[in-house]
Amino acid sequence: MKQVDDSTSYIRAGWLIDGSGKAAQKDVLLVVNTGQIVFIKPYAPEIIPANGQLTDLSFATILPPLIDSHLHLSMSGAVDAALRENQLVAGCEELLPYIHRHLKQLFDHGVLAVRDGGDRHDCVLEFMAKGMSNYPIAIHSPGRAYHRAGRYGGLIGRAVAEGDSPAELLMRRNHQQDYLKVVNSGLNSLKEYGHETPPQFSKDELKNLCELAHSKQIKVMVHANGRVPVQQAIEAGCDSIEHGFFMGRKNLERMVEYGCTWVPTVVTMKAYAEVLEFEGNISGAAIAARNYESQLEQLRQAKKIGVKVALGTDSGSPGVLHGESVFEEMKLYGKAGYSLVETVQCATANGAELLGLADKGILQTQAAANFLVARGTPAQLPRKLSYLENIFIAGKPSALYRKNPVK
């Protein structure tokens, strides 16, 4: 443990939600040295030496930075059809400025770690390799996703021809990232409620891929909707199911059995319903709304069963904006019966575990003193996350964050 000395700073918080799922603590003191939390204890004035540096946040709630465990940095979430079409076919030179803009939006909403869901040209990986980010955001990307030739996935990845196995492609590709993305189903239908597409890969193909990836310390995230595509991915040993619409209770139980994490992206279908209604597609909007309600019910079941859930938004989808969609998703967790601290755990500690971020997710002794400051009590969350009071990095207000910036 670090020693308390003249360089030590003291931060008083009105309330602390530490990310572990424990109840919020009231009136606490964080002792910070060289950017690291030395200890957390109930506030008492006598702890602070006469020459101690006290930052008074007694008017606010602090919590760990948020993690979006599923998004698409190269897509903007725009609803303008022409803009979306252009982004879907654009090359990296055109998309890199968008990625930078999306990271700013994420940072302004307190999101300091993200897991990308793939893009067809490896533009996010190029962005990372060039060191273009000005923001302290941990970016994880699988690069291009694997999908079966002729099936959904061309917008975010590379095709696996019939007769080829994704495991063999992994061997040839010399994959350097800590994640792989596999697409094992189609999208949710906006014409036929609950329609399930067949799996793109066999269970054996997925199992071989997962075993090979794990031998290289690479995790596998699988886009899958419907009972059979999800079941195969879980039983093959994947690390997370992305979306999982219409997968059913049995698959939720399998997730617990196999230790698989679920990233439900509920807000995506809610946003689709709103966009389609605005565009006058009433039948599509009605089906999207039913998809959303179905996913919300699955989330309620997941809580009761004990599924490990990591919050992801699929931001970049139509109407799903980077950063803002995180607290929108958090509000939906509340509708599904999650308490505030359980919701924060899904958006912090569970995401950190999924992404392998041992130093993030929970505010505790020896962790980095990085946290969000939301004015008011926990009862005002997650609403207050839409306009944070401040973001602290290494125990100090970040120079990159401006409250209510002039646009």
C-alpha positions in Angstrom: 0.0 0.0 0.0 1.2 3.5 -0.8 2.3 5.7 2.1 0.4 8.8 2.9 2.7 11.8 2.4 2.7 15.5 1.4 1.7 14.5 -2.1 -1.5 12.8 -0.9 -4.8 14.3 -1.8 -8.2 13.9 -0.1 -11.5 13.7 -1.9 -14.8 13.8 0.0 -17.8 12.4 -1.8 -21.4 12.7 -0.8 -22.1 9.2 -2.0 -20.0 6.4 -3.6 -21.2 3.6 -5.8 -18.1 1.5 -6.2 -19.2 -0.7 -9.1 -19.1 -4.0 -7.2 -22.9 -4.2 -6.7 -22.7 -3.2 -3.1 -25.0 -0.6 -1.7 -24.1 3.0 -2.2 -21.9 4.4 0.7 -22.7 7.9 2.1 -20.2 10.6 3.0 -16.9 8.9 2.2 -13.3 10.0 1.9 -11.0 8.8 -0.8 -7.3 9.2 0.0 -5.3 9.4 -3.3 -1.5 9.2 -3.9 0.1 9.5 -7.3 -3.2 8.8 -9.0 -4.0 5.7 -7.0 -6.6 5.1 -4.3 -4.8 4.5 -1.0 -7.9 3.8 1.0 -11.6 4.6 1.2 -13.3 5.2 4.5 -16.2 7.1 6.1 -15.4 10.8 6.1 -14.1 12.3 9.3 -12.4 15.8 9.4 -9.6 14.6 11.7 -8.3 12.2 9.0 -7.1 15.2 6.9 -3.9 16.8 8.1 -3.8 20.6 8.5 -2.0 21.1 5.2 -4.0 18.4 3.4 -5.5 19.0 0.0 -9.3 18.5 0.2 -11.6 18.3 -2.8 -15.1 18.7 -1.6 -17.6 16.6 -3.6 -20.1 16.2 -0.8 -22.8 17.5 -3.1 -22.3 14.6 -5.6 -22.3 10.9 -6.2 -19.1 9.4 -7.6 -18.9 6.1 -9.5 -16.5 4.2 -11.8 -16.1 5.3 -15.4 -18.6 3.5 -17.6 -17.9 0.7 -20.1 -19.8 0.1 -23.4 -19.2 -3.6 -24.1 -20.6 -3.5 -27.6 -20.6 -0.6 -30.1 -19.5 0.3 -33.6 -17.1 3.2 -33.6 -17.0 3.6 -37.3 -20.8 4.2 -37.5 -22.5 7.3 -36.2 -26.0 6.3 -35.2 -27.3 8.8 -37.7 -30.9 8.3 -39.0 -30.2 10.2 -42.2 -30.3 7.4 -44.9 -27.8 9.1 -47.2 -25.3 9.6 -44.4 -25.6 6.0 -43.1 -25.3 4.6 -46.6 -22.1 6.6 -47.1 -20.6 5.5 -43.8 -21.3 1.8 -44.7 -19.3 2.0 -47.9 -16.7 4.6 -47.0 -13.0 3.7 -46.6 -10.9 4.3 -43.5 -9.6 7.7 -44.6 -13.1 9.1 -44.5 -14.1 7.1 -41.3 -11.2 7.9 -39.0 -12.5 11.5 -38.2 -15.9 9.9 -37.4 -14.2 7.5 -34.9 -12.4 10.4 -33.2 -15.7 12.3 -32.9 -17.5 9.3 -31.5 -14.8 8.9 -28.9 -15.3 12.5 -27.8 -19.0 11.8 -27.4 -18.3 8.7 -25.3 -15.8 10.5 -23.1 -18.2 13.4 -22.6 -20.7 10.8 -21.2 -18.1 9.2 -18.9 -17.4 6.1 -21.0 -13.7 5.3 -20.6 -13.6 1.7 -22.1 -15.3 0.3 -25.2 -15.4 -3.0 -27.1 -16.0 -2.5 -30.8 -18.2 -5.0 -32.7 -16.1 -5.0 -35.8 -15.9 -3.1 -39.1 -15.3 -4.3 -42.7 -12.0 -2.4 -43.3 -10.3 -2.7 -39.9 -10.6 1.1 -39.6 -10.8 1.0 -35.8 -7.6 -1.0 -35.7 -5.9 1.5 -38.0 -7.1 4.3 -35.8 -5.6 2.6 -32.8 -2.3 1.8 -34.6 -1.9 5.5 -35.5 -2.5 6.6 -31.9 -5.1 9.1 -33.1 -7.2 9.2 -29.9 -6.9 12.3 -27.6 -9.1 10.6 -24.9 -8.2 8.2 -22.1 -10.5 5.5 -23.5 -9.4 1.9 -23.6 -10.4 0.6 -27.0 -10.8 -3.1 -27.7 -11.6 -4.3 -31.3 -11.7 -7.6 -33.0 -11.1 -6.0 -36.4 -13.2 -7.7 -39.0 -15.9 -10.2 -37.9 -16.2 -13.6 -39.4 -19.5 -14.5 -41.1 -20.5 -17.2 -43.6 -20.4 -16.1 -47.2 -23.8 -15.1 -48.5 -25.1 -14.4 -44.9 -25.4 -11.3 -42.8 -22.2 -9.7 -41.7 -20.6 -8.2 -44.7 -20.9 -4.7 -43.3 -18.7 -5.5 -40.3 -16.4 -8.3 -41.5 -15.0 -10.9 -43.8 -16.8 -13.9 -45.4 -15.9 -17.5 -44.6 -16.5 -19.5 -47.8 -18.4 -22.8 -47.7 -15.9 -25.5 -46.9 -13.6 -23.2 -45.0 -13.6 -23.1 -41.2 -13.2 -20.0 -39.1 -10.5 -21.8 -37.1 -8.4 -22.3 -40.2 -8.8 -18.6 -41.1 -7.7 -17.6 -37.7 -4.5 -19.6 -38.1 -3.8 -18.0 -41.5 -4.8 -14.5 -40.3 -2.3 -14.4 -37.4 -4.9 -12.5 -35.3 -3.2 -10.1 -32.9 -6.2 -8.6 -31.1 -7.6 -9.9 -27.7 -11.0 -10.5 -29.3 -12.7 -12.3 -32.2 -16.1 -11.5 -33.5 -18.2 -14.2 -35.0 -21.7 -13.8 -36.6 -23.9 -16.8 -36.1 -27.3 -15.6 -37.1 -29.0 -12.9 -39.1 -30.5 -9.6 -37.8 -33.9 -9.3 -36.1 -36.7 -9.2 -38.6 -38.7 -6.1 -38.8 -41.3 -7.8 -41.0 -42.0 -11.1 -39.1 -42.0 -11.0 -35.3 -39.6 -13.5 -33.7 -38.3 -14.9 -37.0 -35.2 -17.1 -36.3 -32.5 -17.5 -39.0 -30.5 -20.7 -39.1 -27.0 -20.8 -37.6 -24.2 -19.6 -39.9 -21.7 -22.2 -38.5 -22.0 -25.6 -37.0 -21.4 -26.2 -33.4 -18.2 -28.1 -34.1 -16.9 -25.2 -36.2 -17.6 -22.8 -33.4 -16.1 -25.1 -30.8 -12.9 -25.5 -32.8 -12.6 -21.8 -33.2 -13.2 -21.1 -29.5 -10.6 -23.7 -28.4 -8.0 -22.3 -30.8 -8.7 -18.7 -29.8 -8.6 -19.5 -26.1 -5.2 -21.3 -26.6 -4.0 -17.9 -27.9 -5.6 -15.9 -25.0 -8.2 -14.5 -27.4 -11.8 -14.2 -26.3 -14.7 -14.9 -28.7 -17.8 -12.7 -28.9 -20.7 -14.1 -30.9 -23.5 -12.2 -32.6 -26.5 -14.6 -32.2 -30.2 -14.3 -32.1 -32.7 -17.1 -31.8 -32.6 -20.3 -29.8 -30.4 -22.6 -32.0 -27.7 -20.0 -33.0 -27.3 -18.9 -29.4 -27.3 -22.5 -28.0 -24.6 -23.6 -30.4 -22.4 -20.6 -29.5 -22.8 -21.1 -25.7 -22.1 -24.9 -25.9 -19.1 -24.2 -28.2 -17.5 -22.2 -25.4 -17.8 -18.6 -26.5 -17.1 -15.9 -24.0 -20.1 -13.7 -24.7 -23.4 -13.6 -26.6 -24.1 -10.4 -28.3 -27.8 -9.4 -28.6 -29.4 -12.8 -28.0 -32.9 -11.7 -29.0 -35.5 -14.5 -28.8 -33.0 -17.0 -27.4 -35.3 -18.2 -24.6 -35.0 -19.1 -20.9 -33.0 -22.4 -21.6 -30.2 -20.4 -23.1 -30.1 -18.0 -20.2 -29.7 -21.0 -18.0 -27.0 -22.4 -20.2 -25.1 -19.1 -19.9 -25.0 -19.6 -16.1 -23.9 -23.2 -16.6 -21.1 -22.3 -19.1 -20.0 -19.1 -17.5 -21.0 -17.1 -20.6 -21.6 -13.3 -20.4 -24.6 -11.7 -22.1 -24.5 -8.3 -23.8 -28.2 -7.7 -24.5 -28.2 -4.3 -26.3 -31.9 -3.6 -25.5 -31.9 0.0 -26.5 -31.2 -0.9 -30.1 -34.7 -2.1 -30.8 -36.3 0.7 -28.8 -34.4 3.2 -31.0 -35.4 1.3 -34.2 -39.1 1.5 -33.2 -38.8 5.2 -32.6 -37.0 5.8 -35.9 -39.3 3.7 -38.0 -42.4 5.4 -36.4 -40.9 8.8 -37.3 -40.3 7.6 -40.9 -43.9 6.4 -41.1 -43.1 2.7 -41.2 -45.9 1.8 -38.7 -45.8 -2.0 -39.2 -42.0 -2.1 -38.9 -42.1 0.2 -35.8 -44.7 -2.1 -34.2 -42.5 -5.2 -34.7 -39.4 -3.4 -33.4 -41.4 -2.4 -30.3 -42.4 -6.0 -29.7 -38.7 -7.1 -30.2 -37.8 -4.5 -27.6 -40.4 -5.7 -25.1 -39.4 -9.3 -25.6 -35.7 -8.4 -24.9 -36.7 -6.5 -21.8 -38.5 -9.6 -20.5 -35.5 -11.7 -21.2 -33.4 -9.3 -19.2 -35.9 -9.6 -16.3 -35.4 -13.4 -16.5 -31.6 -13.1 -16.7 -31.6 -11.2 -13.4 -33.7 -13.8 -11.6 -31.6 -16.7 -13.0 -28.2 -15.0 -12.3 -26.8 -14.5 -15.7 -23.7 -12.3 -15.8 -24.7 -9.3 -17.9 -22.4 -6.6 -19.3 -23.9 -3.4 -20.6 -23.6 -2.8 -24.3 -25.5 -0.5 -26.6 -24.7 -1.4 -30.2 -24.3 2.4 -30.7 -23.8 3.3 -34.3 -27.0 1.5 -35.1 -29.8 3.9 -36.4 -30.8 6.2 -33.6 -28.4 4.8 -31.1 -25.9 7.6 -30.3 -22.5 7.0 -28.8 -22.3 7.8 -25.1 -25.8 9.0 -24.7 -27.1 5.5 -25.4 -25.2 4.1 -22.3 -27.4 5.8 -19.8 -30.5 5.1 -22.0 -29.6 1.4 -21.7 -29.1 1.8 -18.0 -32.6 3.2 -17.6 -33.9 0.1 -19.4 -32.1 -2.1 -16.9 -34.1 -0.3 -14.2 -37.3 -1.2 -16.0 -36.2 -4.8 -16.0 -35.9 -4.8 -12.2 -32.2 -4.2 -11.7 -31.4 -1.9 -8.8 -29.2 1.1 -9.5 -26.1 -0.5 -8.0 -26.7 -3.7 -10.0 -27.1 -1.6 -13.2 -23.9 0.3 -12.5 -22.1 -3.1 -11.9 -23.2 -4.3 -15.4 -21.9 -1.0 -16.8 -18.6 -1.1 -14.9 -17.2 -4.2 -13.2 -18.9 -6.8 -15.4 -17.7 -5.0 -18.5 -14.2 -4.7 -17.1 -14.1 -8.4 -16.4 -15.4 -9.2 -19.9 -12.8 -6.9 -21.5 -10.0 -8.2 -19.2 -9.4 -4.8 -17.6 -8.2 -5.8 -14.2 -7.5 -2.2 -13.2 -10.9 -0.8 -14.1 -14.5 -1.3 -13.1 -14.4 -1.0 -9.3 -13.3 1.9 -7.1 -11.3 0.2 -4.4 -7.9 0.3 -2.7 -5.0 0.3 -5.2 -7.3 1.1 -8.1 -6.7 4.1 -10.3 -8.5 7.2 -9.0 -10.6 7.5 -12.1 -14.3 8.3 -11.5 -17.3 10.2 -12.6 -18.9 13.0 -10.6 -22.7 13.3 -10.9 -24.3 16.2 -9.0 -26.9 15.0 -6.5 -27.8 11.7 -4.8 -27.9 8.2 -6.3 -31.7 8.6 -6.6 -31.0 11.0 -9.5 -29.1 8.4 -11.4 -28.8 7.4 -14.2 -30.4 10.6 -15.4 -27.6 12.8 -14.1 -25.1 10.8 -16.2 -26.3 12.7 -19.2 -24.7 15.9 -17.9 -21.8 15.0 -15.6 -20.4 17.5 -13.1 -16.9 16.3 -13.8 -14.6 13.4 -14.7 -11.6 12.7 -12.5 -8.5 11.0 -14.0 -5.8 10.0 -11.5 -7.5 11.8 -8.8 -7.8 15.2 -10.6 -10.4 16.8 -12.8 -9.7 16.0 -16.4 -8.7 19.0 -18.6 -10.5 17.3 -21.5 -13.9 17.5 -19.9 -16.0 20.6 -19.9 -19.3 20.8 -18.2 -22.0 22.0 -20.6 -19.5 22.9 -23.4 -20.3 25.5 -25.9 -21.0 23.8 -29.2 
